[in-house]
């Protein structure tokens, strides 16, 4: 079954590099997953249709607010993994914590 992983930051731009890294890793490992980057506001509106929502460290202050909108797991991406665009670690974390 395909898992859906949503990443959110201020505008959905800075997470796009990480999304590409995650998609490359998923392709290499033949993992059936959909990954998308959006703004924090879009995540609040549409996050409930995803299996997990991951927030960029720069919007960690939004964690409780986003959780109040959604019934899916919501986490902040590790700062180091985010900075290094470590798609493997972030995707594995997401898959381990999906609903």
TORRODREN-269778 format. One record per residue: x, y, z of N, C-alpha, C in turn; residue number from 1. Coordinates in pm, whole numbers. Last residue first. Example, Ala and Ser with C-alpha at 12.3 -4.5 7.8 and 13.67 -1.06 7.14 Angstrom:
R     n_u     n_v     n_w    ca_u    ca_v    ca_w     c_u     c_v     c_w  resi
R    1285    -225     708    1367    -106     714    1290       3     787     2
R    1319    -569     780    1230    -450     780    1320    -330     780     1
***
This chain:
R     n_u     n_v     n_w    ca_u    ca_v    ca_w     c_u     c_v     c_w  resi
R      64     651    1028     -53     593    1094     -86     458    1033    99
R     426     641    1041     298     659     972     184     597    1051    98
R     677     595    1145     581     669    1228     447     698    1161    97
R     831     470     957     820     406    1089     710     470    1173    96
R     820     658     752     755     528     733     736     454     866    95
R     974     868     865     833     888     828     760     754     818    94
R    1226     746     889    1156     797    1008    1006     809     979    93
R    1280     702     617    1267     588     709    1196     628     837    92
R    1292     970     530    1189     880     479    1170     759     570    91
R    1514    1062     676    1384    1126     694    1272    1035     643    90
R    1724     894     585    1686     897     726    1546     954     747    89
R    1717     951     303    1706     815     355    1658     816     500    88
R    1758    1227     276    1631    1167     236    1610    1028     293    87
R    1903    1463     416    1922    1318     429    1788    1248     403    86
R    1980    1734     395    1885    1674     299    1901    1522     297    85
R    2118    1849     595    2197    1766     503    2111    1704     393    84
R    1908    1975     729    2018    2055     674    2102    1978     573    83
R    1759    1749     812    1702    1849     722    1812    1927     651    82
R    1932    1626     987    1887    1553     868    1829    1648     764    81
R    1952    1835    1178    2070    1789    1106    2032    1715     977    80
R    1685    1859    1272    1756    1973    1214    1876    1930    1128    79
R    1427    1631    1204    1554    1654    1272    1634    1761    1197    78
R    1103    1760    1155    1219    1691    1098    1344    1729    1176    77
R     840    1716    1377     937    1811    1324    1057    1730    1274    76
R     527    1549    1302     658    1558    1367     738    1670    1304    75
R     215    1403    1334     285    1524    1291     414    1533    1372    74
R     -22    1157    1237     101    1192    1309     168    1315    1248    73
R    -357    1291    1196    -246    1206    1152    -122    1244    1232    72
R    -550    1468    1243    -556    1346    1322    -450    1246    1278    71
R    -509    1828    1262    -496    1698    1197    -507    1582    1295    70
R    -516    2063    1403    -595    2053    1280    -606    1910    1228    69
R    -339    2030    1609    -478    2058    1644    -571    2048    1523    68
R     -95    2004    1478    -155    1884    1540    -303    1907    1573    67
R     -53    2273    1418     -80    2178    1309    -146    2052    1365    66
R      -6    2369    1681    -115    2422    1601    -152    2324    1488    65
R     223    2229    1757      99    2210    1831     -23    2258    1752    64
R     411    2325    1549     379    2184    1574     245    2165    1644    63
R     511    2574    1495     375    2546    1448     326    2406    1486    62
R     775    2577    1564     683    2647    1653     536    2623    1616    61
R     900    2469    1343     875    2382    1458     776    2445    1556    60
R     978    2581    1108     837    2601    1149     800    2509    1266    59
R    1238    2505    1070    1211    2648    1078    1066    2679    1115    58
R    1230    2227    1034    1270    2281    1165    1239    2430    1181    57
R     931    2127     862    1069    2173     859    1103    2236     993    56
R     722    1857     958     746    2001     951     895    2030     943    55
R     535    1603     813     664    1639     872     688    1787     851    54
R     263    1396     851     305    1531     813     434    1561     889    53
R     124    1096     714     209    1163     813     245    1301     759    52
R     -66    1030     530     -40     935     638      44     996     750    51
R    -319    1272     428    -186    1212     420    -165    1118     537    50
R    -545    1414     467    -552    1309     365    -416    1240     343    49
R    -484    1612     647    -560    1496     697    -571    1384     594    48
R    -361    1826     517    -279    1723     579    -353    1599     623    47
R    -494    2046     416    -501    1920     341    -424    1805     404    46
R    -469    2264     599    -592    2243     524    -605    2101     467    45
R    -211    2244     699    -324    2250     793    -455    2217     723    44
R     -69    2255     459     -63    2133     541    -179    2130     641    43
R    -117    2515     382    -174    2408     302    -173    2276     380    42
R      35    2644     580    -110    2664     573    -178    2556     492    41
R     295    2562     520     237    2523     649      85    2539     646    40
R     320    2449     178     330    2551     283     263    2500     410    39
R     467    2131      81     367    2237      75     396    2342     182    38
R     589    1851     -92     620    1965      -5     517    2075     -28    37
R     539    1495     -93     509    1628    -146     547    1734     -43    36
R     544    1162    -194     605    1264    -108     581    1399    -173    35
R     432     835    -181     411     965    -243     463    1070    -144    34
R     577     511    -226     546     626    -141     523     750    -228    33
R     712     217    -223     591     275    -280     541     388    -190    32
R    1048     171    -288     950     197    -182     831     270    -244    31
R    1290      94    -416    1161      45    -462    1054      54    -351    30
R    1524     217    -361    1487     106    -273    1352      45    -309    29
R    1531     419    -552    1642     323    -544    1604     199    -465    28
R    1295     558    -484    1309     495    -615    1415     386    -611    27
R    1361     653    -229    1245     564    -245    1253     489    -378    26
R    1576     822    -296    1598     705    -210    1484     605    -226    25
R    1438    1012    -449    1547     935    -508    1574     808    -428    24
R    1261    1114    -257    1208    1045    -375    1316     960    -442    23
R    1443    1235     -82    1358    1125     -34    1303    1044    -151    22
R    1546    1432    -252    1635    1332    -194    1556    1210    -145    21
R    1312    1578    -296    1381    1515    -409    1474    1405    -359    20
R    1261    1669     -35    1164    1583    -103    1232    1509    -217    19
R    1480    1839       4    1468    1717      84    1370    1619      19    18
R    1410    2037    -177    1538    1967    -192    1534    1835    -116    17
R    1167    2130     -72    1167    2062    -202    1298    1987    -227    16
R    1177    2279     155    1167    2134     173    1175    2059      40    15
R    1174    2537      62    1300    2484     115    1295    2332     135    14
R     900    2563     -26    1013    2573    -117    1138    2504     -61    13
R     684    2593     133     694    2467      61     814    2463     -33    12
R     685    2815     290     622    2827     158     625    2698      78    11
R     760    2711     548     693    2840     530     618    2850     398    10
R     678    2360     517     764    2468     566     691    2599     539     9
R     613    2011     524     564    2149     527     670    2244     581     8
R     548    1706     357     644    1793     425     593    1936     417     7
R     377    1404     371     367    1546     340     468    1624     423     6
R     351    1092     237     431    1171     331     427    1316     285     5
R     171     803     209     174     943     166     240    1026     274     4
R     225     470      86     220     566     197     233     706     140     3
R      56     219     -86     135     341     -96     114     429      26     2
R      83    -118       0       0       0       0      88     125       0     1
***
